[in-house]
Amino acid sequence: MTTRLPKAAHTAQPWRIHEFTRDFRVEDVWSFRAPGAGPDDFPVMVDALKAAYDTRKEPAAVRFLFAVRWKLGALLGWDSTREGLGGRVVSLRDRLPHDLARTADDATACTDPFTEVYQLRDEAARELANKTVHDIMHLGWVPTGAGGYELRMAALVKPNGLFGRIYMAAIAPFRYLVIYPALTRQWERAWLDHGHPNRHTAHDGPGKTGDRD
């Protein structure tokens, strides 16, 4: 079961992201189940999420909300190159030391609107920017009390002035009522479909083991 967590669940972790995002606020923190996951499975989970984004169809309500958002953005110029990374906003990646920034070069590509910032063995950061906000999606790998591991996702945001703050407040109900529930189902299913180390066991037959994607 996915759980919304207090902001301290993110800030208390010894992650590198804290060094570079002191001017961002923590908007949301969520945990996602990964049954059977081990300490080295974070890259597997990240790749599973990207595979799910590229192959799974979003629920109709989510598709509708994003279609409206992208249409408004196109009409009002919210998502123009001038308003994005390298335009209005300097990429977070430009703040990183070179050895950390270059880890993004080896990350698996994805067709979603986020851009890679860095990826380590237990955390990763991706970003997007437009006229409303500069948004960092931070993913972290955390041990659970039961001996397993779970995915933590934190949304770190820097709204673009008063307009950005009003926008974030306006979309909050849609995030909690539609977007996050859909994200929960998609991400937990992604682990089961693409990442879970035992997902092939029932079909491989005697003497066979499944390979990870």
Buried (B, 14 or more C-beta within 10 A) or exposed (E): EBEEBEEEBBEEBEBBBBEBBEEBEBBBBBBBBBEBBBEEBBBBBBBBBBBBBEEBEBBEBBEEBEEEBEEEBEEEEBBBEEBBBEEBBEBBBEEBEEEBBEBBEEBBEBEEBBBBBBBBEBBBBBBBBBBBBBBBBBBBBBEEEEEBBBBBBBBBBBBBEEEBBEBBEEBEEBBEEBBBBBBBEBBBEBBBBBBBBEBEEEEEEEEEEBEEE
